Amino acid sequence: MASHGNAAKLALAAILLGFCGAGFGSPTPTPWPEQFHALLLQNASGKLSTVDLWYDFPNGRNFNIIHSQLGSTLYDLEWTNGTSFFYDLDAGSCRTVHVPVGILPPDWLVGNSTYIGVREVGGFTCNVWSKADDFIFYYEDVETKRPVYWIFYTGREEYVMTFEPGKVLEDEGWQAPWYCFDREENKSFQENGGDTKEPSELFKHSTLGKKLGKNLV
């Protein structure tokens, strides 16, 4: 009887140890789908905007279409070779920027990120990770594994309103206007102070790419 009792206790202990190991280990962030569309609500120090984010990793491109509240629309078109075009169709202006790291891969958060724990945001229970020396905090829904929210060290917040894996923008939508490829137009734009938005969206987005790109592994 004693031997059977000890065996049962050992079996129970093994089950509990396995359960604890599975339940209390740090979760791994879910890689992004290779293609998706997301609608974001951005809050930058009280300045609100919506962002149509188109991510297309197989074709080496990423697109942020930033609609400022009661203002103009800034197009941030990024390619995997590091070339980014920031343009305003209403103003007819464009600036070309080179960020060597290119676009982020789907698993950009998996390596060298720090698990913070479980937090509540906007009614969602999320796992939270920090990346690149707390440059960004990323919130992922515990149940669906979809991105919910992220916040940068500057305080700029991005709320994910909709998330559509597999949705792709047609090829013609990725074409930057002709004046982005005209050196004189780019030179004139930069000599006249470039983009007039404050704080500069150009600086924030290029800094993000450089910072995260150095911490992908």
N, C-alpha and C positions, 0 to 999 in steps of 0.2 A: 504493500500500500504506500509505504514511504517513498519507494523508488518511483511509483507512478505519480505521486504528488509532486516530487521534485522535477520530474520530466515535464509535467504540466506547467509548473512555475517557470521552467527554463523556456518552454515554448512561448508562454505569455510574454516573458521578458523580451524575447527575440522580436515578437510582433510589435511590442511597444517601442523598442529601439528603432525598428524599421519605420514605424509611423512617425516618430519624432524626427528622424533624419529627413523624411520626405516633407514633413510639415513645417519645419523650422529652418530649412536651408534657404539661402538667399535666392529669390527667383531670378531668372534670366529675362532681360527685356526682349520682346518679340520683334524680330526684324520687320522692317516695312515691306509691304508687297512691292514688287518691282515696278508696278505702274498703279497710280491712284490719283484721285482728285479729292481735295479737302477744302471746305469752306471754313476759314478762320475768322474769329473776331479778335482784333488786335487793340490793345490798350497801351499806349506809349505815353506815360505821364499825363493821363487824362485825354490825350488825343486819340480818338477812335477811328478805326478803319476796318474794312473787311478785306480779306485776302483770298483770292482764288489760287490755291496751290495745286499745280499740275506737276507730278513727279513721273518721269519716264526713264528709268535707269537703263533698260536695254538699248535705247536710242541715245543715251548719253546727254540728257537734257532735263532741266528743271525750270519751272516758270512760276513766279510770284506776281500776280496782278493785284496791285494794292489800290483799293478804292478809298480815298480819304473822305471823312464825313464832310459833306457840303463843299468838297474840294475836287481837285483833279485826280486823275488815275496815273499811277506810276507803274510801268512795266519793267520787271526785273527778270530778264531772260538769261539763263546760265547754261553753259555747255561743259561737257566733261573735259575738254582741252584747256579749261581755265578761263575761257573768254566769257565775259558777262556784258550784256547790253542793258543799260538803264535808260528808258526813253519815256517821253510824254507826248502822246499823239496830238493832244490839243495845242500844246506849245510848239510842236514840231522840233523838239530838241532830243538829243541822244548823247550818252556818254559811254565809252567802251572802257571796261576795266578788266585787268588780267589778274585772276586769283589762281596761283599754281596748283592748288589741290583739286580743282574741278568741283563736281557735285559730290554730295555725300553718298556712300553706298548704302544699300538697305540695312546692313548690319552695323551701321556707324556707332550705335549705342552699345553694342554687345561687348566690345573690348574696352578695357580701361575705364569702366564706369563704376560708380560707387552706389550701392543700394542703401537708400535712406530709410525705407520702411513703408508702412501703409498710412495714407492720408486721405481725407475727404475733401473733395472740391466740386462745387456745382452739383451736389447731390450724387456724385459718383465716388465709389470706394476704389482707390487707386494705389498701385505700387509706384514708388517714386525712386528715381535714380538721379544722381548728379554726374556731370561730365566736364572734363577739361578744367579742373581746379574750381569747381562750382560756377563755371561760366554759364551753365544752363541746368535747370532742374526739369525733368521730364516725367509726366504723369501718365500712366497707362491703366485703363480699367481692369480690375482684377478678374472679372468674369469674361468679358469679350476680348480682352487683350488689345483693344484699339486705343490709339492715342486720344487723350482727353484735353490735355493742357500742358503748356510749358512756359517757363519764366526765365528770363535772362538776368544776369547779375546787375544789369542797369535798371531792373524793375519792369521792363517791357514784357507784357503778358500776351499769350496766344491761346485762345479758347477754340477747340475744335468743335464746330457746329455740325458739320456733316463729314462723313468719311466714306469714300466710294472706291474700294479696291478694284483694280482692273479697268477703271474708266480712263480713256485716253483722249487727249485733245488732237483734233485732226492736224495733219502735217502743215497745212497752210496757216494754222494759228500760231505756229512757232516762228514764222518769218518776221525778222526785225525790219523796220522801215529802211528805205534806201539810204537815208541820210546818216544812219549808223555806220555805213561803210564808206562815207565821204570824209576824207581826212580834214578838209577845210571846214566842214560843218562841225566835226568833233572839236577841232582846234578853236573855232569861234565860240562854241558852247563853253569850253573850259576857260577861255580868256574872259568871258562874261560872268564868271563865278559859278558855272555849272548849275546843278540843281538848287532851287531856292528853298527847299523844305528844311525845316529845323525841328529836331536835330536831323542831320543828314541820313536819309535812308541808304544812300550809297555807302557811307562809311560803316553803318551798322551791319549791312549784309556782307560786305567784303571782309570785315573783321570777324564775323561769325564763321565764314568759310575758312579763313586762315587759322583761327583758334581751334576749331573742331578738327580740321584737317591734320593738325600736328598731334592730335591725341586720338587717332583712330585705332591705334594698337597699343 
